[in-house]
Amino acid sequence: MFSKTTRNRLIGGVALTLAGLMAGEAGAAGAVLLTKEICSNPADIIVSHWADKNHGAKDVYFMKSAGAVAKINSETDFNDLKNVFVSAHGSTVSVGGIANADFASFFKEAHGSTPDVMFFSSCSTGSGNVRKLLNDKYNQDIGSLYGPLGSCALVGNGSPDLTTAKNLYNVSHSNGEDFQKVVANINKIWSVDGEYKDTGKTWKAACAEFVDPLNAENLAEFHNAVYEEFMVNAQTDDVDTSHNYGLLIKWNNAGTEFDVCGADHEACTN
């Protein structure tokens, strides 16, 4: 049985809430920023594909532990994209394993122009100070900074489809026993006995090899393969043996919209 913390990290560890997007924000192209935490489980990468399918955030970038940001599947400069989706496991004190203050400094170094929208799809970041620290780097001019006040997840409320999933925190779910089976199966395939592309390595081990040192070409291929394996190919599995991440999205059925602050809202105070 998973602990509550581990379960929350796997089922949603990351999520984006876009219910409050204004029309202008929704129409703009976006960037997805990943970190080494993508290797923990499939959650960060699934949310990356969610951002693509829902909001055209096709350009994927990677923040290294020392702060440099590299292109993964894009020819566009990171600085040129105004809507940024940060898809990384997190807490009140860190984003993707990077302390809040360091993350803010690293981000400003890589993205000198002021973003219009920042989505911290990273659990509990809305309850920490990373949004304030980052907005301070841009003289409080970022229009909207979104963050969850607790653990977060993609919510399908009966549908596994990423294109219709909502992004909420403090999420509830149905199918309790089956839910736990699928969580355990996903973790087993990812970390124990699932082999990535005949490499002789688990998905987790292959991921770690691609991010340190960073191999952008291999990581881009891995990014797509995770979606195919855990969202597409697993759809026909029996529940007892299923590692279909879509079932977790389907069974997540309620939650709370993300908090938002910034120049177009109330000031970011924490």
URURMO-V245706 format. One record per residue. N is the residue number from 1. RES is the residue in one letter. PHI is phi as a letter, one per 20 degrees, with the letter a starting at -180 (NA if undefined). D_CENTER is the distance of its C-alpha to the mean C-alpha in Angstrom with 2 decimals. Layout:
n=N res=RES phi=PHI d_center=D_CENTER
n=N res=RES phi=PHI d_center=D_CENTER
//
This chain:
n=1 res=M phi=NA d_center=23.79
n=2 res=F phi=f d_center=20.42
n=3 res=S phi=f d_center=20.41
n=4 res=K phi=f d_center=18.65
n=5 res=T phi=f d_center=16.25
n=6 res=T phi=f d_center=15.45
n=7 res=R phi=f d_center=15.28
n=8 res=N phi=f d_center=12.85
n=9 res=R phi=f d_center=10.44
n=10 res=L phi=f d_center=10.93
n=11 res=I phi=f d_center=11.12
n=12 res=G phi=b d_center=8.17
n=13 res=G phi=i d_center=7.19
n=14 res=V phi=c d_center=4.19
n=15 res=A phi=a d_center=5.48
n=16 res=L phi=c d_center=7.32
n=17 res=T phi=d d_center=11.08
n=18 res=L phi=c d_center=13.27
n=19 res=A phi=f d_center=16.51
n=20 res=G phi=e d_center=18.07
n=21 res=L phi=f d_center=17.65
n=22 res=M phi=e d_center=21.06
n=23 res=A phi=g d_center=22.38
n=24 res=G phi=f d_center=22.44
n=25 res=E phi=f d_center=18.81
n=26 res=A phi=f d_center=17.84
n=27 res=G phi=e d_center=20.14
n=28 res=A phi=e d_center=18.89
n=29 res=A phi=f d_center=16.99
n=30 res=G phi=c d_center=13.60
n=31 res=A phi=d d_center=11.82
n=32 res=V phi=d d_center=8.33
n=33 res=L phi=d d_center=8.41
n=34 res=L phi=d d_center=7.36
n=35 res=T phi=c d_center=9.43
n=36 res=K phi=f d_center=11.60
n=37 res=E phi=f d_center=9.45
n=38 res=I phi=g d_center=8.28
n=39 res=C phi=e d_center=11.81
n=40 res=S phi=f d_center=11.66
n=41 res=N phi=a d_center=10.89
n=42 res=P phi=f d_center=9.39
n=43 res=A phi=g d_center=6.42
n=44 res=D phi=g d_center=3.74
n=45 res=I phi=f d_center=6.30
n=46 res=I phi=f d_center=7.07
n=47 res=V phi=f d_center=4.47
n=48 res=S phi=g d_center=5.70
n=49 res=H phi=f d_center=8.96
n=50 res=W phi=f d_center=8.74
n=51 res=A phi=f d_center=8.64
n=52 res=D phi=f d_center=11.44
n=53 res=K phi=f d_center=13.42
n=54 res=N phi=e d_center=13.43
n=55 res=H phi=c d_center=13.71
n=56 res=G phi=m d_center=14.82
n=57 res=A phi=e d_center=12.11
n=58 res=K phi=e d_center=13.52
n=59 res=D phi=e d_center=13.82
n=60 res=V phi=d d_center=11.48
n=61 res=Y phi=c d_center=12.23
n=62 res=F phi=c d_center=12.02
n=63 res=M phi=e d_center=13.08
n=64 res=K phi=f d_center=15.63
n=65 res=S phi=f d_center=16.62
n=66 res=A phi=e d_center=19.65
n=67 res=G phi=o d_center=17.86
n=68 res=A phi=f d_center=18.68
n=69 res=V phi=d d_center=16.24
n=70 res=A phi=d d_center=16.97
n=71 res=K phi=f d_center=16.71
n=72 res=I phi=d d_center=15.30
n=73 res=N phi=c d_center=16.43
n=74 res=S phi=c d_center=17.86
n=75 res=E phi=d d_center=21.28
n=76 res=T phi=e d_center=20.36
n=77 res=D phi=f d_center=20.45
n=78 res=F phi=g d_center=17.28
n=79 res=N phi=f d_center=19.67
n=80 res=D phi=e d_center=20.67
n=81 res=L phi=d d_center=17.52
n=82 res=K phi=e d_center=17.61
n=83 res=N phi=d d_center=14.38
n=84 res=V phi=c d_center=11.34
n=85 res=F phi=d d_center=7.67
n=86 res=V phi=e d_center=6.28
n=87 res=S phi=d d_center=2.73
n=88 res=A phi=b d_center=4.77
n=89 res=H phi=g d_center=6.97
n=90 res=G phi=b d_center=9.60
n=91 res=S phi=b d_center=12.90
n=92 res=T phi=f d_center=15.59
n=93 res=V phi=d d_center=16.71
n=94 res=S phi=b d_center=13.98
n=95 res=V phi=c d_center=10.60
n=96 res=G phi=l d_center=9.60
n=97 res=G phi=n d_center=13.20
n=98 res=I phi=d d_center=14.68
n=99 res=A phi=g d_center=17.00
n=100 res=N phi=g d_center=16.47
n=101 res=A phi=f d_center=19.63
n=102 res=D phi=f d_center=18.93
n=103 res=F phi=g d_center=15.50
n=104 res=A phi=f d_center=17.38
n=105 res=S phi=f d_center=20.16
n=106 res=F phi=f d_center=18.23
n=107 res=F phi=f d_center=16.35
n=108 res=K phi=f d_center=19.76
n=109 res=E phi=f d_center=21.40
n=110 res=A phi=e d_center=19.14
n=111 res=H phi=c d_center=19.01
n=112 res=G phi=f d_center=22.52
n=113 res=S phi=f d_center=22.60
n=114 res=T phi=f d_center=21.41
n=115 res=P phi=f d_center=18.23
n=116 res=D phi=e d_center=18.83
n=117 res=V phi=c d_center=15.46
n=118 res=M phi=c d_center=12.60
n=119 res=F phi=d d_center=9.49
n=120 res=F phi=e d_center=8.17
n=121 res=S phi=e d_center=5.11
n=122 res=S phi=b d_center=6.41
n=123 res=C phi=g d_center=9.22
n=124 res=S phi=m d_center=12.65
n=125 res=T phi=f d_center=12.17
n=126 res=G phi=f d_center=14.27
n=127 res=S phi=e d_center=16.99
n=128 res=G phi=e d_center=17.15
n=129 res=N phi=d d_center=18.57
n=130 res=V phi=f d_center=15.93
n=131 res=R phi=f d_center=16.18
n=132 res=K phi=f d_center=19.95
n=133 res=L phi=f d_center=20.10
n=134 res=L phi=f d_center=18.17
n=135 res=N phi=f d_center=20.20
n=136 res=D phi=f d_center=23.31
n=137 res=K phi=f d_center=22.78
n=138 res=Y phi=d d_center=23.27
n=139 res=N phi=l d_center=26.15
n=140 res=Q phi=l d_center=24.19
n=141 res=D phi=e d_center=23.96
n=142 res=I phi=f d_center=20.30
n=143 res=G phi=f d_center=20.70
n=144 res=S phi=b d_center=17.68
n=145 res=L phi=c d_center=15.08
n=146 res=Y phi=d d_center=12.88
n=147 res=G phi=a d_center=11.66
n=148 res=P phi=f d_center=11.93
n=149 res=L phi=e d_center=15.18
n=150 res=G phi=a d_center=14.29
n=151 res=S phi=f d_center=12.13
n=152 res=C phi=c d_center=9.84
n=153 res=A phi=a d_center=9.32
n=154 res=L phi=f d_center=9.80
n=155 res=V phi=d d_center=13.57
n=156 res=G phi=e d_center=15.98
n=157 res=N phi=l d_center=19.19
n=158 res=G phi=o d_center=21.14
n=159 res=S phi=c d_center=19.33
n=160 res=P phi=e d_center=16.84
n=161 res=D phi=f d_center=16.34
n=162 res=L phi=f d_center=12.94
n=163 res=T phi=f d_center=15.05
n=164 res=T phi=d d_center=16.36
n=165 res=A phi=f d_center=13.64
n=166 res=K phi=e d_center=13.21
n=167 res=N phi=c d_center=10.54
n=168 res=L phi=c d_center=12.35
n=169 res=Y phi=c d_center=12.98
n=170 res=N phi=l d_center=15.95
n=171 res=V phi=e d_center=15.65
n=172 res=S phi=d d_center=18.70
n=173 res=H phi=b d_center=19.26
n=174 res=S phi=d d_center=22.37
n=175 res=N phi=l d_center=23.84
n=176 res=G phi=g d_center=23.56
n=177 res=E phi=f d_center=25.32
n=178 res=D phi=f d_center=23.83
n=179 res=F phi=g d_center=20.31
n=180 res=Q phi=f d_center=20.97
n=181 res=K phi=f d_center=22.51
n=182 res=V phi=f d_center=19.54
n=183 res=V phi=g d_center=17.21
n=184 res=A phi=f d_center=19.92
n=185 res=N phi=f d_center=20.39
n=186 res=I phi=f d_center=16.81
n=187 res=N phi=f d_center=17.05
n=188 res=K phi=f d_center=20.50
n=189 res=I phi=f d_center=19.71
n=190 res=W phi=f d_center=16.82
n=191 res=S phi=d d_center=18.80
n=192 res=V phi=d d_center=22.43
n=193 res=D phi=c d_center=24.14
n=194 res=G phi=e d_center=21.96
n=195 res=E phi=d d_center=22.98
n=196 res=Y phi=e d_center=20.97
n=197 res=K phi=l d_center=23.29
n=198 res=D phi=l d_center=26.53
n=199 res=T phi=e d_center=25.59
n=200 res=G phi=m d_center=26.82
n=201 res=K phi=d d_center=23.52
n=202 res=T phi=f d_center=20.88
n=203 res=W phi=g d_center=17.41
n=204 res=K phi=f d_center=16.37
n=205 res=A phi=f d_center=19.43
n=206 res=A phi=f d_center=19.07
n=207 res=C phi=g d_center=15.57
n=208 res=A phi=g d_center=17.10
n=209 res=E phi=f d_center=19.95
n=210 res=F phi=e d_center=18.01
n=211 res=V phi=e d_center=16.15
n=212 res=D phi=b d_center=19.27
n=213 res=P phi=f d_center=21.14
n=214 res=L phi=f d_center=18.69
n=215 res=N phi=d d_center=19.83
n=216 res=A phi=f d_center=18.03
n=217 res=E phi=f d_center=19.93
n=218 res=N phi=f d_center=19.21
n=219 res=L phi=f d_center=15.50
n=220 res=A phi=f d_center=15.43
n=221 res=E phi=f d_center=17.43
n=222 res=F phi=f d_center=15.31
n=223 res=H phi=g d_center=12.14
n=224 res=N phi=f d_center=14.39
n=225 res=A phi=f d_center=16.14
n=226 res=V phi=f d_center=13.28
n=227 res=Y phi=f d_center=13.00
n=228 res=E phi=f d_center=16.80
n=229 res=E phi=f d_center=17.37
n=230 res=F phi=e d_center=15.14
n=231 res=M phi=d d_center=15.16
n=232 res=V phi=d d_center=18.49
n=233 res=N phi=f d_center=20.94
n=234 res=A phi=e d_center=20.51
n=235 res=Q phi=f d_center=21.39
n=236 res=T phi=e d_center=25.06
n=237 res=D phi=f d_center=24.84
n=238 res=D phi=f d_center=26.78
n=239 res=V phi=g d_center=24.83
n=240 res=D phi=g d_center=26.52
n=241 res=T phi=d d_center=25.16
n=242 res=S phi=f d_center=22.06
n=243 res=H phi=d d_center=18.68
n=244 res=N phi=e d_center=17.43
n=245 res=Y phi=f d_center=13.88
n=246 res=G phi=f d_center=15.08
n=247 res=L phi=f d_center=17.56
n=248 res=L phi=f d_center=15.18
n=249 res=I phi=f d_center=13.80
n=250 res=K phi=f d_center=17.52
n=251 res=W phi=e d_center=18.73
n=252 res=N phi=f d_center=16.38
n=253 res=N phi=c d_center=18.86
n=254 res=A phi=a d_center=18.70
n=255 res=G phi=r d_center=17.05
n=256 res=T phi=d d_center=17.11
n=257 res=E phi=f d_center=15.73
n=258 res=F phi=f d_center=13.84
n=259 res=D phi=f d_center=16.28
n=260 res=V phi=c d_center=17.08
n=261 res=C phi=b d_center=19.45
n=262 res=G phi=p d_center=20.82
n=263 res=A phi=f d_center=23.84
n=264 res=D phi=e d_center=23.72
n=265 res=H phi=b d_center=23.38
n=266 res=E phi=f d_center=24.58
n=267 res=A phi=f d_center=24.23
n=268 res=C phi=f d_center=21.43
n=269 res=T phi=d d_center=23.47
n=270 res=N phi=c d_center=21.26
//
